[in-house]
Every structure is written in C-alpha cells, then in structure tokens.
Amino acid sequence: MDFLSGEAINTLADLMRNSSSDNVRLNACRDILSRAGFDATAKSKVEVDTPEDIIITIT
C-alpha cells in the first residue's frame, strides 16, 4: 500500500492545481496541509481557579 501513497499525493496535488471547481481545489489544499501537519487550530476553553476560589471552596 505504501507504493500508492505517492500516487495519492500526486493526485491531490493535481486536483489542487488543475480542478475547475474551487471547492475541489480548496479541499485538496486542506487535505495536503493536514497530512503535512498543518491542521487548522482547534479552539479550546480553559478555566483556571484562582487561589481565592480554592480557599472559598475549601472553607
């Protein structure tokens, strides 16, 4: 199967460069960037308790 990976990347690159559909080109770009480790940043929310919050919770 490893021998097909190069062909798959070449196909994605061809779609990215030559497709008449903007959507196909965009998705090919995203797939290539994702496989190269450049995924879109995932948003996350972090809540941090302050020392005052901890003291209030304990007492």
CNS distance restraints for C-alpha pairs under 8 A (distance, minus, plus):
assign (resid   1 and name CA) (resid   5 and name CA) 7.06 0.50 0.50
assign (resid   2 and name CA) (resid   6 and name CA) 7.71 0.50 0.50
assign (resid   3 and name CA) (resid   7 and name CA) 7.50 0.50 0.50
assign (resid   4 and name CA) (resid   8 and name CA) 6.14 0.50 0.50
assign (resid   5 and name CA) (resid   9 and name CA) 6.23 0.50 0.50
assign (resid   6 and name CA) (resid  10 and name CA) 6.17 0.50 0.50
assign (resid   7 and name CA) (resid  11 and name CA) 6.12 0.50 0.50
assign (resid   8 and name CA) (resid  12 and name CA) 6.26 0.50 0.50
assign (resid   9 and name CA) (resid  13 and name CA) 6.10 0.50 0.50
assign (resid   9 and name CA) (resid  32 and name CA) 7.50 0.50 0.50
assign (resid  10 and name CA) (resid  14 and name CA) 6.08 0.50 0.50
assign (resid  11 and name CA) (resid  15 and name CA) 6.18 0.50 0.50
assign (resid  12 and name CA) (resid  16 and name CA) 6.04 0.50 0.50
assign (resid  12 and name CA) (resid  28 and name CA) 5.46 0.50 0.50
assign (resid  12 and name CA) (resid  29 and name CA) 7.84 0.50 0.50
assign (resid  12 and name CA) (resid  31 and name CA) 7.87 0.50 0.50
assign (resid  12 and name CA) (resid  32 and name CA) 7.16 0.50 0.50
assign (resid  13 and name CA) (resid  17 and name CA) 6.18 0.50 0.50
assign (resid  13 and name CA) (resid  28 and name CA) 7.09 0.50 0.50
assign (resid  13 and name CA) (resid  29 and name CA) 7.86 0.50 0.50
assign (resid  13 and name CA) (resid  32 and name CA) 7.76 0.50 0.50
assign (resid  14 and name CA) (resid  18 and name CA) 5.75 0.50 0.50
assign (resid  14 and name CA) (resid  19 and name CA) 7.53 0.50 0.50
assign (resid  15 and name CA) (resid  19 and name CA) 4.98 0.50 0.50
assign (resid  15 and name CA) (resid  24 and name CA) 6.89 0.50 0.50
assign (resid  15 and name CA) (resid  25 and name CA) 5.92 0.50 0.50
assign (resid  15 and name CA) (resid  28 and name CA) 6.40 0.50 0.50
assign (resid  16 and name CA) (resid  24 and name CA) 7.15 0.50 0.50
assign (resid  16 and name CA) (resid  25 and name CA) 4.24 0.50 0.50
assign (resid  16 and name CA) (resid  26 and name CA) 6.99 0.50 0.50
assign (resid  16 and name CA) (resid  27 and name CA) 7.94 0.50 0.50
assign (resid  16 and name CA) (resid  28 and name CA) 5.21 0.50 0.50
assign (resid  16 and name CA) (resid  29 and name CA) 5.90 0.50 0.50
assign (resid  17 and name CA) (resid  25 and name CA) 6.91 0.50 0.50
assign (resid  18 and name CA) (resid  25 and name CA) 7.73 0.50 0.50
assign (resid  19 and name CA) (resid  24 and name CA) 6.57 0.50 0.50
assign (resid  19 and name CA) (resid  25 and name CA) 6.02 0.50 0.50
assign (resid  20 and name CA) (resid  24 and name CA) 7.97 0.50 0.50
assign (resid  20 and name CA) (resid  25 and name CA) 7.95 0.50 0.50
assign (resid  21 and name CA) (resid  25 and name CA) 6.38 0.50 0.50
assign (resid  22 and name CA) (resid  26 and name CA) 6.09 0.50 0.50
assign (resid  23 and name CA) (resid  27 and name CA) 6.14 0.50 0.50
assign (resid  24 and name CA) (resid  28 and name CA) 6.10 0.50 0.50
assign (resid  25 and name CA) (resid  29 and name CA) 6.18 0.50 0.50
assign (resid  26 and name CA) (resid  30 and name CA) 6.22 0.50 0.50
assign (resid  27 and name CA) (resid  31 and name CA) 6.09 0.50 0.50
assign (resid  28 and name CA) (resid  32 and name CA) 6.17 0.50 0.50
assign (resid  29 and name CA) (resid  33 and name CA) 6.12 0.50 0.50
assign (resid  30 and name CA) (resid  34 and name CA) 5.92 0.50 0.50
assign (resid  30 and name CA) (resid  39 and name CA) 7.89 0.50 0.50
assign (resid  31 and name CA) (resid  35 and name CA) 6.20 0.50 0.50
assign (resid  32 and name CA) (resid  36 and name CA) 6.26 0.50 0.50
assign (resid  33 and name CA) (resid  37 and name CA) 6.36 0.50 0.50
assign (resid  33 and name CA) (resid  38 and name CA) 5.08 0.50 0.50
assign (resid  33 and name CA) (resid  39 and name CA) 6.51 0.50 0.50
assign (resid  34 and name CA) (resid  38 and name CA) 5.14 0.50 0.50
assign (resid  34 and name CA) (resid  39 and name CA) 4.67 0.50 0.50
assign (resid  34 and name CA) (resid  40 and name CA) 7.91 0.50 0.50
assign (resid  35 and name CA) (resid  39 and name CA) 7.98 0.50 0.50
assign (resid  49 and name CA) (resid  53 and name CA) 5.82 0.50 0.50
assign (resid  49 and name CA) (resid  54 and name CA) 6.61 0.50 0.50
assign (resid  50 and name CA) (resid  54 and name CA) 6.55 0.50 0.50
assign (resid  51 and name CA) (resid  55 and name CA) 6.27 0.50 0.50
assign (resid  52 and name CA) (resid  56 and name CA) 6.20 0.50 0.50
assign (resid  53 and name CA) (resid  57 and name CA) 6.15 0.50 0.50
assign (resid  54 and name CA) (resid  58 and name CA) 6.21 0.50 0.50
assign (resid  55 and name CA) (resid  59 and name CA) 6.21 0.50 0.50
